[in-house]
Amino acid sequence: MVINKLIVKNFKSHTYAEFQFGKINHFFGDNYTGKSSIGDAIVFCLFAVTKHGYKTYIKDYLQEGKSEMSVATHITIDKHTYKIMRTMNRRGAHQVFINDELTDDETLSKLVGHVRAFIYSFFPDIFPEEDAKVARSFLIEQICFDQGNYSKLEDEKRKLLKQQRELEKNKAFYAGQKLLLQKQLTEAERNRELDTSDQELVVTDNSHLQTEIETINGKIQEAYRVLYETKAKLKSYQQALKELTSSPDLLPDVCPTCQQSIPQEQSEKVAKEREERKFILQKEIEPLEIGLKNVSEQLGHYNEMKKDLESKLVIVHEKRQHHFDGNRYESLQKELKYVDKQLAMIEDKKIKLAQEIRTIKNELGMLANTYQKMINSSLTDVRIDLFKQLKNGEFRPQFQILYKERPYRVLSNSEKIRCMVEIITVFHQNSERQYPVFLDNLESIHSYIHRKRKLLQPLSVKECR
């Protein structure tokens, strides 16, 4: 593909601009004068995406205050010239035309090729920063001509590993079931040792305990009756004593009714009778208090006895419940055999799965080694590591670019450009379509010749100095 002409309207900083391209093209200018926008405009026109492949942000290309923009390119493919034009309004809706006829992006991609193949060649700085999985898949498919074989093997390996994890879960479940069944069988066998005489003894103990509990309940009820009666009697005596104690010792001198004087002898007689009554009440209260204390202690003793008898009754009931059940024992044995069978099947499946996984890993390892050699055989100063070989011989996917044995991230700007130029020459050698190259910030590069490999139609951007 050769780009002959570019016309932009209301695109980023360009209200209107027209560019004619030759074999080698240089763009000079200060910052923010629209040099890099030329590459953005070409990618937008052909694929309706940004240089990083995003569709969402193309709305930002429209100049502020303008309702519509357009980008048109004149390209030559296989000696045929085409005019490609794309328009976009403020809402982000866009239309694309080939030779002034309305078309769609699917038809256009058949003409100009796949978007990633174009972007990686046109913007060489994008590929080294690409997602590792995407970049690795692109190299395997485009340079090694793998039609999805490696991806299929990877998918199959993931499925098998998932099955392996499921088997481990099932194994843990059945192992837990086995332990539970073995515990239940042991308990059933222990119950089977309880013979008929023991069962009869259990029944006797149960009857005896029930009788004792009933007797204790009767005693407790009687104790409560005595307790309530004693409390009532004690309360009435204490009330009477309180009334006697709080009343005056002597009668008044004058009768409150007839207002006549009360004899001294009568007053002293009444006081004496009151003292005698208080003495009798105190003698009655003392044995009641002692009796109340005794009844309370006896009631507590009966309750303790009842609690002890009920505990023994619970034990007897447990013995009766844990008698040997032959049907249950046979059922547990069948369940245990089934669980053992399932565990054996799981072990067999694990062995087969492990063998399948080893086979696929070996195939992936051989493919990885082949692809790595195939890609790096076309490179000189650059090496691309798609896989890392582990100590066990397996290949783990990775993505790392090295230039003269130095990682891409530590290279200078000029080294990065030379590294990218070498990589895209490999793209061109293994691609059905040849794409132009847009090199940004090219102040440090003075020659496009790289080990006798020439770039196709470079469009380079340099700052003014």
For each residue, the residues with C-beta under 8 A, 3 or more apart:
1: 75 76 77 112 113 433 434 435 436
2: 21 75 76 77 436 456 457
3: 6 21 42 73 74 75 436 457 459
4: 20 21 74 75 76 81
5: 18 19 20 21 72 73 74
6: 3 17 18 19 21 38 41 42 45 71 72 73 74
7: 17 18 19 70 71 72 73
8: 11 14 16 17 18 37 41 69 70 71 72
9: 14 15 16 69 70 71
10: 14 15 16 62 63 66 68 69 70
11: 8 14 37 41 44 61 62 63 69 70 71
12: 34 37 40 41 61 63
13: 32 33 34 37 63
14: 8 9 10 11 17 34 37 41
15: 9 10 63
16: 8 9 10
17: 6 7 8 14 34
18: 5 6 7 8
19: 5 6 7 38
20: 4 5
21: 2 3 4 5 6 25 457 459
22: 25
23: 457
24: 448 457 458 460
25: 21 22 457 458 459 460
26: 460 461 462
27: 35 38 459 460 461 462
28: 35 462 463 464
29: 33 34 35 463 464
30: 33 463 464
31: 463
32: 13
33: 13 29 30
34: 12 13 14 17 29 37 38
35: 27 28 29 38 440 461
36: 39 40 440 461
37: 8 11 12 13 14 34 40 41
38: 6 19 27 34 35 41 42 438 459 461
39: 36 42 43 51 122 123 438 440 459 461
40: 12 36 37 43 44 50 51 61
41: 6 8 11 12 14 37 38 44 45 61 71
42: 3 6 38 39 45 46 71 73 122 438
43: 39 40 46 47 49 50 51 118 119 122 123
44: 11 40 41 47 48 49 50 58 61 71 86
45: 6 41 42 71 72 73 84 85 86
46: 42 43 73 84 108 112 118
47: 43 44 105 108 109 112 115 118 119
48: 44 55 58 86 94 96 105
49: 43 44 52 53 54 55 58 115 119
50: 40 43 44 53 54 55 57 58
51: 39 40 43 119 123 126
52: 49 119 126
53: 49 50 115 116 119
54: 49 50 57 58
55: 48 49 50 58
56: 59
57: 50 54 60
58: 44 48 49 50 54 55 61 88 92 94
59: 56 62 88 92
60: 57
61: 11 12 40 41 44 58 69 88
62: 10 11 59 66 68 69 88 89 90
63: 10 11 12 13 15 66 69
64:
65:
66: 10 62 63 69 90
67: 89 90
68: 10 62 87 88 89 90
69: 8 9 10 11 61 62 63 66 87 88
70: 7 8 9 10 11 85 86 87 88
71: 6 7 8 9 11 41 42 44 45 85 86
72: 5 6 7 8 45 83 84 85 86
73: 3 5 6 7 42 45 46 83 84 85
74: 3 4 5 6 81 82 83 84
75: 1 2 3 4 81 82 84 112
76: 1 2 4 79 80 81 82
77: 1 2 80 82 111 112 433
78:
79: 76
80: 76 77
81: 4 74 75 76
82: 74 75 76 77 98 99 111
83: 72 73 74 97 98 99 100
84: 45 46 72 73 74 75 96 97 98 108 112
85: 45 70 71 72 73 96 97 100
86: 44 45 48 70 71 72 94 95 96 97
87: 68 69 70 94 95
88: 58 59 61 62 68 69 70 92 93 94
89: 62 67 68 92 93 94
90: 62 66 67 68
91:
92: 58 59 88 89
93: 88 89
94: 48 58 86 87 88 89
95: 86 87 102
96: 48 84 85 86 102 103 104 105 108
97: 83 84 85 86 100 101 102 103
98: 82 83 84 101 103 107 108 111
99: 82 83
100: 83 85 97
101: 97 98
102: 95 96 97
103: 96 97 98 107 108
104: 96 107 108
105: 47 48 96 108 109
106: 109 110
107: 98 103 104 110 111
108: 46 47 84 96 98 103 104 105 111 112
109: 47 105 106 112 113 114 115
110: 106 107
111: 77 82 98 107 108
112: 1 46 47 75 77 84 108 109 118 433
113: 1 109 117 118 431 432 433 435
114: 109 117 118
115: 47 49 53 109 118 119
116: 53 119 120 134 138
117: 113 114 120 121 138 142 427 431 433 435
118: 43 46 47 112 113 114 115 121 122 435
119: 43 47 49 51 52 53 115 116 122 123 126
120: 116 117 123 124 126 127 130 138 424 427
121: 117 118 124 424 427 428 431 435 436 437
122: 39 42 43 118 119 435 436 437 438
123: 39 43 51 119 120 126 438 440
124: 120 121 127 417 420 421 423 424 437 439
125: 128 129 416 417 420 440
126: 51 52 119 120 123 129 130
127: 120 124 130 135 420 423 424
128: 125 401 408 416 419 420 423
129: 125 126
130: 120 126 127 134 135 138 399
131: 134 135
132: 135 136 397 398 399
133: 136 137 397 399
134: 116 130 131 137 138
135: 127 130 131 132 138 139 399
136: 132 133 139 140 386 397 399
137: 133 134 140 141 151
138: 116 117 120 130 134 135 141 142
139: 135 136 142 143 144 371 375 384 386
140: 136 137 143 144 146 150 371 386
141: 137 138 144 145 146 147 148
142: 117 138 139 145 427 430 431
143: 139 140 374 375 378 426 427 430
144: 139 140 141 370 371 374 375
145: 141 142 430
146: 140 141 149 150 151 367 371
147: 141
148: 141 151 152
149: 146 152 153 367
150: 140 146 153 154 364 367 368 371
151: 137 146 148 154 155
152: 148 149 155 156
153: 149 150 156 157 360 363 364 367
154: 150 151 157 158 364
155: 151 152 158 159
156: 152 153 159 160 360
157: 153 154 160 161 357 360 361 364
158: 154 155 161 162
159: 155 156 162 163
160: 156 157 163 164 353 356 357 360
161: 157 158 164 165 357
162: 158 159 165 166
163: 159 160 166 167 353
164: 160 161 167 168 350 353 354 357
165: 161 162 168 169
166: 162 163 169 170
167: 163 164 170 171 346 349 350 353
168: 164 165 171 172
169: 165 166 172 173
170: 166 167 173 174 342 346
171: 167 168 174 175 343 346 347 350
172: 168 169 175 176
173: 169 170 176 177
174: 170 171 177 178 339 342 343 346
175: 171 172 178 179 343
176: 172 173 179 180
177: 173 174 180 181 335 339
178: 174 175 181 182 336 339 340 343
179: 175 176 182 183
180: 176 177 183 184
181: 177 178 184 185 332 335 336 339
182: 178 179 185 186 336
183: 179 180 186 187
184: 180 181 187 188 332
185: 181 182 188 189 329 332 333 336
186: 182 183 189 190
187: 183 184 190 191 322
188: 184 185 191 192 324 325 328 329 332
189: 185 186 192 193 329
190: 186 187 193
191: 187 188 194 322 323 324 325
192: 188 189 324 329
193: 189 190
194: 191 198 199 319 322 323 324
195: 198 199
196: 199 200
197: 200 201
198: 194 195 201 202
199: 194 195 196 202 203 323
200: 196 197 203 204
201: 197 198 204 205
202: 198 199 205 206 316 319 320
203: 199 200 206 207 320
204: 200 201 207 208
205: 201 202 208 209 312 316
206: 202 203 209 210 313 316 317 320
207: 203 204 210 211
208: 204 205 211 212
209: 205 206 212 213 309 312 313 316
210: 206 207 213 214 313
211: 207 208 214 215
212: 208 209 215 216 309
213: 209 210 216 217 306 309 310 313
214: 210 211 217 218
215: 211 212 218 219
216: 212 213 219 220 302 305 306 309
217: 213 214 220 221 306
218: 214 215 221 222
219: 215 216 222 223 302
220: 216 217 223 224 299 302 303 306
221: 217 218 224 225
222: 218 219 225 226
223: 219 220 226 227 295 298 299 302
224: 220 221 227 228 299
225: 221 222 228 229
226: 222 223 229 230 291 295
227: 223 224 230 231 292 295 296 299
228: 224 225 231 232
229: 225 226 232 233
230: 226 227 233 234 288 291 292 295
231: 227 228 234 235 292
232: 228 229 235 236
233: 229 230 236 237 288
234: 230 231 237 238 285 288 289 292
235: 231 232 238 239
236: 232 233 239 240
237: 233 234 240 241 281 284 285 288
238: 234 235 241 242 285
239: 235 236 242 243
240: 236 237 243 244 281
241: 237 238 244 245 278 281 282 285
242: 238 239 245 246
243: 239 240 246 247
244: 240 241 247 274 277 278 281
245: 241 242 278
246: 242 243
247: 243 244 274
248: 251
249: 271 274
250: 267 268 270 271
251: 248 262 266 267 270 271
252: 255 256 262
253: 261 262
254: 259 260 261 262
255: 252 258 259 260 261 262
256: 252 259
257:
258: 255
259: 254 255 256
260: 254 255
261: 253 254 255
262: 251 252 253 254 255 266 267
263: 266 267
264: 267 268
265: 268 269
266: 251 262 263 269 270
267: 250 251 262 263 264 270 271
268: 250 264 265 271 272
269: 265 266 272 273
270: 250 251 266 267 273 274
271: 249 250 251 267 268 274 275
272: 268 269 275 276
273: 269 270 276 277
274: 244 247 249 270 271 277 278
275: 271 272 278 279
276: 272 273 279 280
277: 244 273 274 280 281
278: 241 244 245 274 275 281 282
279: 275 276 282 283
280: 276 277 283 284
281: 237 240 241 244 277 278 284 285
282: 241 278 279 285 286
283: 279 280 286 287
284: 237 280 281 287 288
285: 234 237 238 241 281 282 288 289
286: 282 283 289 290
287: 283 284 290 291
288: 230 233 234 237 284 285 291 292
289: 234 285 286 292 293
290: 286 287 293 294
291: 226 230 287 288 294 295
292: 227 230 231 234 288 289 295 296
293: 289 290 296 297
294: 290 291 297 298
295: 223 226 227 230 291 292 298 299
296: 227 292 293 299 300
297: 293 294 300 301
298: 223 294 295 301 302
299: 220 223 224 227 295 296 302 303
300: 296 297 303 304
301: 297 298 304 305
302: 216 219 220 223 298 299 305 306
303: 220 299 300 306 307
304: 300 301 307 308
305: 216 301 302 308 309
306: 213 216 217 220 302 303 309 310
307: 303 304 310 311
308: 304 305 311 312
309: 209 212 213 216 305 306 312 313
310: 213 306 307 313 314
311: 307 308 314 315
312: 205 209 308 309 315 316
313: 206 209 210 213 309 310 316 317
314: 310 311 317 318
315: 311 312 318 319
316: 202 205 206 209 312 313 319 320
317: 206 313 314 320 321
318: 314 315 321 322
319: 194 202 315 316 322 323
320: 202 203 206 316 317 323
321: 317 318
322: 187 191 194 318 319
323: 191 194 199 319 320
324: 188 191 192 194 329
325: 188 191 328 329
326: 329 330
327: 330 331
328: 188 325 331 332
329: 185 188 189 192 324 325 326 332 333
330: 326 327 333 334
331: 327 328 334 335
332: 181 184 185 188 328 329 335 336
333: 185 329 330 336 337
334: 330 331 337 338
335: 177 181 331 332 338 339
336: 178 181 182 185 332 333 339 340
337: 333 334 340 341
338: 334 335 341 342
339: 174 177 178 181 335 336 342 343
340: 178 336 337 343 344
341: 337 338 344 345
342: 170 174 338 339 345 346
343: 171 174 175 178 339 340 346 347
344: 340 341 347 348
345: 341 342 348 349
346: 167 170 171 174 342 343 349 350
347: 171 343 344 350 351
348: 344 345 351 352
349: 167 345 346 352 353
350: 164 167 171 346 347 353 354
351: 347 348 354 355
352: 348 349 355 356
353: 160 163 164 167 349 350 356 357
354: 164 350 351 357 358
355: 351 352 358 359
356: 160 352 353 359 360
357: 157 160 161 164 353 354 360 361
358: 354 355 361 362
359: 355 356 362 363
360: 153 156 157 160 356 357 363 364
361: 157 357 358 364 365 394
362: 358 359 365 366
363: 153 359 360 366 367
364: 150 153 154 157 360 361 367 368 395
365: 361 362 368 369 389 393 394 395
366: 362 363 369 370
367: 146 149 150 153 363 364 370 371
368: 150 364 365 371 372 386 387 395 397
369: 365 366 372 373 387 395
370: 144 366 367 373 374
371: 139 140 144 146 150 367 368 374 375 386 387
372: 368 369 375 376 384 385 386 387
373: 369 370 376 377
374: 143 144 370 371 377 378
375: 139 143 144 371 372 378 379 384 386 426
376: 372 373 379 383 384
377: 373 374
378: 143 374 375 426 429 430
379: 375 376 382 383 384 422 423 426
380: 422 451
381: 403 404 418 419 422 451
382: 379 401 402 403 419 422 423
383: 376 379 401 402 405
384: 139 372 375 376 379 399 400 401 402 423
385: 372 388 398 399 400 401 402
386: 136 139 140 368 371 372 375 397 398 399
387: 368 369 371 372 395 396 397 398
388: 385 395 396 397 398
389: 365 393 394 395 396
390: 393 394 395 396
391:
392:
393: 365 389 390
394: 361 365 389 390
395: 364 365 368 369 387 388 389 390
396: 387 388 389 390
397: 132 133 136 368 386 387 388
398: 132 385 386 387 388
399: 130 132 133 135 136 384 385 386
400: 384 385 407 408
401: 128 382 383 384 385 407 408 419 423
402: 382 383 384 385 405 406 407 408
403: 381 382 406 408 411 415 416 418 419
404: 381 415
405: 383 402
406: 402 403 410 411 415
407: 400 401 402 410 411
408: 128 400 401 402 403 411 416 419
409:
410: 406 407
411: 403 406 407 408 415 416 419
412: 415 416 444
413: 416 417 441 444
414: 417 418 444 445
415: 403 404 406 411 412 418 419
416: 125 128 403 408 411 412 413 419 420
417: 124 125 413 414 420 421 439 442 444 445
418: 381 403 414 415 421 422 445 450
419: 128 381 382 401 403 408 411 415 416 422 423
420: 124 125 127 128 416 417 423 424
421: 124 417 418 424 425 437 439 448 450 455
422: 379 380 381 382 418 419 425 426 450 451 453
423: 124 127 128 379 382 384 401 419 420 426 427
424: 120 121 124 127 420 421 427 428 437 455
425: 421 422 428 429 450 453 455
426: 143 375 378 379 422 423 429 430
427: 117 120 121 142 143 423 424 430 431
428: 121 424 425 431 434 435 456
429: 378 425 426
430: 142 143 145 378 426 427
431: 113 117 121 142 427 428 434 435
432: 113
433: 1 77 112 113 117
434: 1 428 431 456
435: 1 113 117 118 121 122 428 431 456
436: 1 2 3 121 122 456 457 458 459
437: 121 122 124 421 424 455 456 457 458 459
438: 38 39 42 122 123 458 459 460 461
439: 124 417 421 442 445 458 459 460 461
440: 35 36 39 123 125 460 461
441: 413 461 462 463
442: 417 439 445 460 461 462
443: 462 463 465
444: 412 413 414 417
445: 414 417 418 439 442 448 460
446:
447:
448: 24 421 445 454 455 458
449: 452 453 454
450: 418 421 422 425 453 455
451: 380 381 422
452: 449
453: 422 425 449 450
454: 448 449
455: 421 424 425 437 448 450 458
456: 2 428 434 435 436 437
457: 2 3 21 23 24 25 436 437
458: 24 25 436 437 438 439 448 455
459: 3 21 25 27 38 39 436 437 438 439
460: 24 25 26 27 438 439 440 442 445
461: 26 27 35 36 38 39 438 439 440 441 442
462: 26 27 28 441 442 443
463: 28 29 30 31 441 443
464: 28 29 30
465: 443
